[in-house]
Amino acid sequence: MEHQNLTIIATIVAKPEKRELVKAELLKLIDKTRAEKGCITYDLHQDNEDENRFLFYEIWETRALWQTHMANDHLADYLQATEGAIADFSLNEMTYIESENS
């Protein structure tokens, strides 16, 4: 079986009055996460029509390395700092599908 990277799509919706706090805390995660073993891509986006909606597009070498990331202190610090500030959160684990012509 071919080695597959893990793609993560994490959507975070901040409460409107907490948007800047959530954004600041999300930004703190980027450099630390990009330095982690197994992190290929870790990009933060903000919705153009709903400024309270943020999305992380992540690619990890393996699911195990992503799970290590999920247990890191900086993620725990983010969760503590944003407690009560998040209106909605969703996370999708995905696998890239390569076209026949790729």
N, C-alpha and C positions, 0 to 999 in steps of 0.2 A: 504494500500500500504506500502511496506517495505521501510525503510529509506535507501537512497542511498547516498554514498559519491560522491563528484565530483572529477574527475581526470582531471588535466590540463597537456597538453603537449605544452610547449612553446619552439619554436625553434628560436634562434637568430643567425644571420650570420653577423659577424663583417667585416668591410672593412679591407683588409689585413694589411694596415698600422696603423689601430686602434685596432687591436686584443688585445694587452696587456692592453690598456685602458678599453676596453669593459669587458675583463675577470676580471680585478681588480674591476670594478663597480659591476659586477654580484656577485662576491664573497662577497662584502659588504652587499648584500641583505640577505644572508643565515641566519645568527644568528638572525637578527631582524625579519625576516619572520617566522622562526621556533618558535619564542616566541609569535606569534600572536594567538589569540583565533581562534580555528577551524582548525589550520594547523596540519595535521597528518604527511605528508611527504613533504619535499622541498629539492630536490637533484639536484645538478648541474652536468652536464656531458659535456665533450669536445670530439668531433668526432676524432677517431683515424686516419682517412684518410684526413680530412679537418679540420685543426686546427683553422680555422676561424668560425666553426660551433659549437654552444653551445646549450644545451637542458636542460630545467628545467622539471623534473618529479615531479608533485605536487599532493597531495591528500588533499582535504578539507572536513570538516564535512558537509558543505552545500554550495550551490552556493552563498547565501547571505553573508556568512563569507568570501568567496573568493572575492566577490565584495567589501567588506570592505577593504580587503588587497589591492585591485587594486587602492583604493582611498587614501592609506596611504602616508605620507610625504616621506618616504624612497624610495618608488617607483617613486614618482615625482622627487626626487633628482637624481635617476638613469637615468630617461628619459632626464633630463636637462644635466647631465654630458656626456651622450652618443649621444647627438643630432649631427647628421651628421656622426656618426661613424658606423651606422648599415646599412648593404647592403640589408638585408632581415629579415623579422620577420613573424612568423605564430603562431597562438594559436588555440589549439583544446580543446574543453570541451568534456569530455568523461565520460561514465558510465561503470564501471566494470561489466563484465558478468561472473557469477559464473557457473561452470560446475555442472552437476547433481551429480557428485561424490565428490564434494568439501565439 
